[in-house]
Amino acid sequence: MPAEDYSNESITHLSLPEPMGTKALIQISLNNEDWVNVRAPGAKHSFTYYDSPHITSISPSFGPLKAKGKFMIISGTNFVCQDPPCNDVKVRFGTLPDNAIFEPAQLLPDGTIKC
């Protein structure tokens, strides 16, 4: 991508579409000569492209607010674990910042989510 001059402290830049699973490395420079990799320590890339998840059904679609031992199954497309083992899956109910509830979930082998 061509270098651009940004006068504030935030940068927004769109990238070209890439196939799901493509690993990308972000680099930044303040002088267009000295480039620094932006990634987590020990990682070889900054992020992995993925197709956005899309919910197609929730079962059951309604129920009590609190029901011990009950769970729901969320079906859809593109529920994929990019960095296994994916033990931190969460489902958000409500809207941020004030009305959000986060519940632990599990990505099942058939591509559904149980929470």
ROSE-4610 file (N, C-alpha, C; in Angstrom, 1 decimal, always signed):
// ROSE-4610
residu = [M/M/M/P/P/P/A/A/A/E/E/E/D/D/D/Y/Y/Y/S/S/S/N/N/N/E/E/E/S/S/S/I/I/I/T/T/T/H/H/H/L/L/L/S/S/S/L/L/L/P/P/P/E/E/E/P/P/P/M/M/M/G/G/G/T/T/T/K/K/K/A/A/A/L/L/L/I/I/I/Q/Q/Q/I/I/I/S/S/S/L/L/L/N/N/N/N/N/N/E/E/E/D/D/D/W/W/W/V/V/V/N/N/N/V/V/V/R/R/R/A/A/A/P/P/P/G/G/G/A/A/A/K/K/K/H/H/H/S/S/S/F/F/F/T/T/T/Y/Y/Y/Y/Y/Y/D/D/D/S/S/S/P/P/P/H/H/H/I/I/I/T/T/T/S/S/S/I/I/I/S/S/S/P/P/P/S/S/S/F/F/F/G/G/G/P/P/P/L/L/L/K/K/K/A/A/A/K/K/K/G/G/G/K/K/K/F/F/F/M/M/M/I/I/I/I/I/I/S/S/S/G/G/G/T/T/T/N/N/N/F/F/F/V/V/V/C/C/C/Q/Q/Q/D/D/D/P/P/P/P/P/P/C/C/C/N/N/N/D/D/D/V/V/V/K/K/K/V/V/V/R/R/R/F/F/F/G/G/G/T/T/T/L/L/L/P/P/P/D/D/D/N/N/N/A/A/A/I/I/I/F/F/F/E/E/E/P/P/P/A/A/A/Q/Q/Q/L/L/L/L/L/L/P/P/P/D/D/D/G/G/G/T/T/T/I/I/I/K/K/K/C/C/C]
num = [1/1/1/2/2/2/3/3/3/4/4/4/5/5/5/6/6/6/7/7/7/8/8/8/9/9/9/10/10/10/11/11/11/12/12/12/13/13/13/14/14/14/15/15/15/16/16/16/17/17/17/18/18/18/19/19/19/20/20/20/21/21/21/22/22/22/23/23/23/24/24/24/25/25/25/26/26/26/27/27/27/28/28/28/29/29/29/30/30/30/31/31/31/32/32/32/33/33/33/34/34/34/35/35/35/36/36/36/37/37/37/38/38/38/39/39/39/40/40/40/41/41/41/42/42/42/43/43/43/44/44/44/45/45/45/46/46/46/47/47/47/48/48/48/49/49/49/50/50/50/51/51/51/52/52/52/53/53/53/54/54/54/55/55/55/56/56/56/57/57/57/58/58/58/59/59/59/60/60/60/61/61/61/62/62/62/63/63/63/64/64/64/65/65/65/66/66/66/67/67/67/68/68/68/69/69/69/70/70/70/71/71/71/72/72/72/73/73/73/74/74/74/75/75/75/76/76/76/77/77/77/78/78/78/79/79/79/80/80/80/81/81/81/82/82/82/83/83/83/84/84/84/85/85/85/86/86/86/87/87/87/88/88/88/89/89/89/90/90/90/91/91/91/92/92/92/93/93/93/94/94/94/95/95/95/96/96/96/97/97/97/98/98/98/99/99/99/100/100/100/101/101/101/102/102/102/103/103/103/104/104/104/105/105/105/106/106/106/107/107/107/108/108/108/109/109/109/110/110/110/111/111/111/112/112/112/113/113/113/114/114/114/115/115/115]
x = [+0.8/+0.0/+0.9/+0.4/+1.2/+1.2/+2.3/+2.4/+1.5/+0.9/+0.0/+0.4/+0.1/+0.4/-0.8/-0.7/-1.8/-1.5/-2.3/-1.9/-2.5/-3.4/-3.9/-3.2/-3.7/-3.1/-3.8/-4.8/-5.5/-5.3/-5.2/-5.0/-6.1/-6.8/-7.8/-7.4/-7.2/-6.8/-7.5/-8.1/-8.8/-7.8/-7.9/-7.0/-7.7/-7.0/-7.6/-8.2/-9.3/-9.8/-8.8/-8.8/-7.9/-8.7/-8.3/-9.0/-8.9/-10.0/-10.0/-8.8/-8.2/-7.0/-5.7/-5.7/-4.5/-3.9/-2.7/-2.0/-1.4/-1.5/-0.9/-0.1/+0.9/+1.8/+1.6/+1.3/+1.2/+2.6/+3.0/+4.2/+3.9/+4.6/+4.4/+5.8/+5.8/+7.0/+6.6/+7.4/+7.2/+8.0/+8.9/+9.8/+9.8/+9.0/+9.0/+10.3/+11.1/+12.4/+12.6/+12.3/+12.5/+11.1/+10.9/+9.6/+9.7/+8.6/+8.5/+7.3/+7.5/+6.4/+5.4/+4.1/+3.1/+2.5/+2.9/+2.3/+2.6/+2.0/+2.2/+3.6/+4.2/+5.5/+5.5/+6.4/+6.5/+5.7/+4.7/+3.9/+4.6/+4.2/+4.8/+4.0/+2.7/+1.8/+1.0/+0.4/-0.4/-1.9/-2.4/-3.8/-4.0/-5.2/-5.6/-6.9/-7.0/-8.3/-9.3/-10.6/-11.6/-12.9/-13.8/-15.1/-16.0/-16.8/-17.6/-18.6/-18.8/-19.8/-21.2/-22.1/-23.5/-24.4/-25.3/-26.2/-27.4/-27.8/-28.9/-30.1/-29.8/-30.8/-30.3/-31.2/-30.9/-32.0/-31.6/-32.5/-32.2/-33.2/-34.5/-34.5/-35.5/-35.5/-36.0/-36.5/-37.0/-36.9/-37.0/-36.9/-36.8/-36.7/-36.6/-35.2/-35.3/-34.0/-32.9/-33.2/-32.2/-32.8/-32.1/-32.5/-31.2/-31.0/-29.8/-29.8/-28.7/-28.6/-29.1/-29.7/-30.2/-29.2/-29.2/-28.3/-28.9/-28.3/-28.8/-27.8/-28.3/-27.4/-27.6/-26.5/-26.5/-25.9/-26.7/-26.2/-25.9/-25.1/-24.8/-23.6/-23.1/-21.9/-20.7/-19.5/-18.2/-17.9/-18.5/-18.0/-16.8/-15.6/-14.4/-13.4/-12.6/-11.6/-10.3/-9.8/-8.6/-7.3/-7.3/-6.2/-6.5/-6.5/-6.9/-6.1/-6.6/-7.7/-9.1/-9.1/-10.4/-11.2/-10.5/-11.2/-11.8/-11.7/-12.2/-13.4/-14.2/-15.4/-16.4/-17.0/-18.0/-19.1/-20.4/-21.5/-22.0/-22.2/-22.7/-24.2/-24.9/-26.4/-26.5/-27.3/-27.5/-26.5/-26.5/-25.7/-24.6/-23.5/-22.5/-22.8/-22.4/-21.6/-22.5/-23.7/-24.5/-25.3/-25.8/-26.7/-26.1/-24.8/-24.2/-24.0/-24.3/-24.0/-23.2/-22.1/-21.2/-21.3/-21.5/-21.7/-20.6/-20.0/-19.0/-19.7/-19.0/-19.6/-18.6/-19.0/-18.1/-18.4/-17.3/-17.5/-17.4/-18.5/-18.6/-18.0/-17.7/-17.0/-17.9/-19.2/-20.1/-20.3/-19.5/-19.6/-20.7/-21.4/-22.4/-21.7/-22.4/-21.9/-22.9/-22.4/-23.3/-23.0/-24.0/-23.8/-25.0]
y = [-1.2/+0.0/+1.2/+2.3/+3.5/+4.2/+4.8/+5.5/+6.7/+7.0/+8.2/+9.0/+10.3/+11.1/+11.3/+10.9/+11.0/+12.0/+13.0/+14.1/+13.8/+12.9/+12.6/+11.3/+10.8/+9.7/+8.4/+8.4/+7.2/+7.0/+5.7/+5.4/+4.4/+4.7/+3.8/+3.6/+2.3/+2.0/+0.7/+0.7/-0.5/-1.4/-2.7/-3.5/-4.2/-4.8/-5.5/-6.8/-7.3/-8.6/-9.7/-10.7/-11.8/-13.1/-14.2/-15.5/-15.7/-16.4/-16.8/-17.6/-17.3/-18.0/-17.3/-16.3/-15.6/-14.9/-15.1/-14.4/-13.2/-12.1/-10.8/-10.2/-9.4/-8.8/-7.2/-6.5/-5.1/-4.5/-3.5/-2.8/-1.3/-0.6/+0.9/+1.6/+2.8/+3.6/+5.0/+5.7/+7.2/+8.0/+7.4/+8.2/+7.5/+6.5/+5.8/+5.1/+4.9/+4.2/+3.0/+3.4/+2.4/+1.8/+0.5/-0.2/-1.1/-1.1/-2.0/-2.9/-4.2/-5.1/-4.9/-5.0/-4.8/-6.2/-6.9/-8.2/-8.6/-9.6/-10.1/-10.7/-10.7/-11.3/-12.8/-13.2/-14.6/-14.9/-14.0/-14.3/-14.0/-14.7/-14.5/-13.5/-13.3/-12.4/-11.6/-10.5/-9.6/-10.1/-10.6/-11.1/-12.0/-12.7/-13.7/-13.3/-13.2/-12.9/-14.0/-13.6/-14.5/-14.0/-14.9/-14.5/-14.2/-13.2/-12.8/-13.9/-14.2/-15.2/-14.6/-15.5/-15.1/-16.2/-15.7/-16.6/-16.9/-18.1/-18.5/-19.0/-19.6/-20.0/-20.1/-19.9/-20.1/-21.0/-22.1/-23.0/-23.3/-23.1/-22.6/-21.1/-20.6/-19.1/-18.3/-18.9/-18.2/-19.2/-18.6/-19.4/-18.5/-19.1/-18.4/-17.6/-16.5/-15.7/-16.5/-17.3/-18.1/-19.5/-20.5/-21.9/-22.7/-23.2/-24.0/-25.3/-25.7/-26.9/-26.8/-25.7/-25.5/-24.8/-25.1/-24.4/-24.2/-23.4/-23.1/-23.4/-23.7/-24.0/-22.9/-22.3/-21.2/-21.8/-21.8/-22.3/-21.2/-21.4/-20.3/-20.7/-19.7/-20.0/-19.2/-19.8/-19.2/-19.1/-20.1/-20.2/-21.1/-20.5/-21.2/-20.7/-21.7/-21.4/-21.1/-19.9/-19.5/-19.9/-19.9/-20.2/-21.2/-22.5/-23.5/-23.4/-23.7/-24.6/-23.8/-22.5/-21.7/-22.0/-21.9/-22.1/-20.9/-19.8/-18.5/-18.0/-18.9/-18.5/-17.9/-16.8/-16.2/-15.7/-15.7/-15.2/-13.9/-12.9/-11.6/-11.5/-11.2/-10.9/-9.4/-8.7/-7.2/-6.4/-5.1/-4.2/-3.5/-3.2/-2.5/-1.0/-0.3/-0.8/-1.2/-0.7/-0.8/-2.1/-2.6/-3.8/-5.1/-5.3/-6.5/-7.5/-8.7/-9.9/-10.8/-11.3/-12.2/-13.6/-14.6/-15.9/-16.8/-17.7/-18.7/-19.6/-20.0/-20.9/-21.9/-22.8/-23.8/-24.0/-23.9/-24.2/-25.7/-26.2/-27.7/-28.1/-29.4/-29.9/-29.7/-29.6/-29.5/-28.0/-27.1/-25.7/-24.9/-25.5/-24.8/-24.3/-23.4/-22.9/-23.3/-23.8/-24.2/-23.2/-22.6/-21.8/-21.9]
z = [+0.0/+0.0/+0.0/-0.7/-0.7/+0.7/+1.1/+2.3/+2.3/+3.4/+3.5/+4.8/+4.7/+5.9/+6.7/+8.0/+8.9/+10.0/+10.3/+11.2/+12.6/+12.8/+14.1/+14.6/+15.8/+16.4/+16.0/+15.2/+14.7/+13.2/+12.8/+11.4/+11.0/+10.0/+9.4/+8.0/+7.6/+6.2/+5.8/+4.7/+4.3/+3.5/+3.6/+2.9/+1.8/+0.9/-0.2/+0.3/-0.3/+0.1/-0.2/+0.7/+0.6/+1.0/+0.5/+0.9/+2.4/+2.9/+4.3/+4.6/+5.8/+6.2/+5.8/+5.0/+4.6/+5.8/+6.1/+7.2/+6.7/+7.5/+7.1/+8.2/+7.8/+8.7/+8.5/+9.6/+9.5/+9.9/+9.1/+9.5/+9.5/+10.3/+10.4/+10.5/+9.9/+9.8/+10.1/+10.8/+11.0/+10.1/+9.3/+8.4/+7.0/+6.7/+5.5/+5.1/+6.1/+5.9/+6.9/+8.2/+9.3/+9.6/+9.2/+9.4/+10.6/+11.4/+12.5/+12.4/+12.6/+12.6/+13.7/+13.5/+14.5/+14.7/+15.8/+16.0/+17.5/+18.0/+19.3/+19.4/+20.6/+20.7/+20.4/+19.5/+19.1/+17.9/+17.5/+16.4/+15.1/+14.0/+12.7/+11.9/+12.3/+11.5/+12.5/+12.0/+12.8/+12.9/+11.8/+11.9/+10.7/+10.8/+9.8/+9.2/+7.9/+7.3/+7.6/+7.7/+7.9/+7.3/+7.0/+6.5/+7.7/+7.7/+8.8/+9.1/+10.4/+10.8/+10.6/+10.3/+10.0/+10.7/+11.6/+12.3/+11.5/+11.4/+10.6/+11.5/+12.7/+13.6/+15.0/+15.9/+17.4/+17.9/+18.6/+19.2/+20.6/+21.6/+21.3/+21.1/+20.4/+20.1/+21.2/+22.3/+23.5/+24.7/+25.9/+27.1/+28.3/+29.5/+30.7/+30.7/+31.5/+31.6/+32.3/+33.3/+33.9/+34.0/+33.5/+33.5/+33.6/+34.8/+35.1/+34.3/+33.7/+32.9/+31.5/+31.1/+29.8/+28.9/+27.6/+26.7/+25.4/+24.6/+23.3/+22.2/+21.0/+19.9/+18.9/+18.5/+17.5/+16.2/+15.1/+13.8/+12.9/+11.9/+11.0/+10.1/+9.5/+8.6/+9.1/+8.7/+9.0/+10.5/+11.3/+12.7/+12.6/+12.6/+12.4/+13.4/+13.9/+14.9/+14.1/+14.1/+13.4/+14.1/+15.4/+16.2/+17.3/+17.0/+18.0/+19.3/+20.4/+20.7/+20.8/+20.8/+20.8/+22.1/+23.2/+24.5/+25.1/+24.4/+24.9/+24.1/+23.5/+22.7/+23.7/+23.3/+24.1/+23.1/+23.7/+22.9/+23.7/+22.9/+23.5/+23.2/+24.3/+24.2/+24.5/+23.8/+24.0/+23.3/+23.6/+22.8/+23.8/+23.2/+24.0/+24.1/+25.1/+26.2/+27.5/+27.5/+28.8/+28.9/+27.8/+27.8/+27.3/+27.5/+27.0/+28.1/+27.8/+28.7/+27.8/+28.4/+27.7/+28.4/+27.6/+28.2/+27.5/+28.3/+27.8/+26.8/+25.7/+24.7/+24.2/+23.4/+22.9/+21.4/+20.6/+19.1/+18.9/+18.4/+18.3/+16.9/+16.8/+15.6/+14.3/+14.5/+13.3/+12.9/+13.6/+13.2/+13.9/+14.8/+15.6/+16.9/+17.6/+18.9/+19.9/+21.0/+22.2/+23.3/+23.9/+25.1/+26.0]
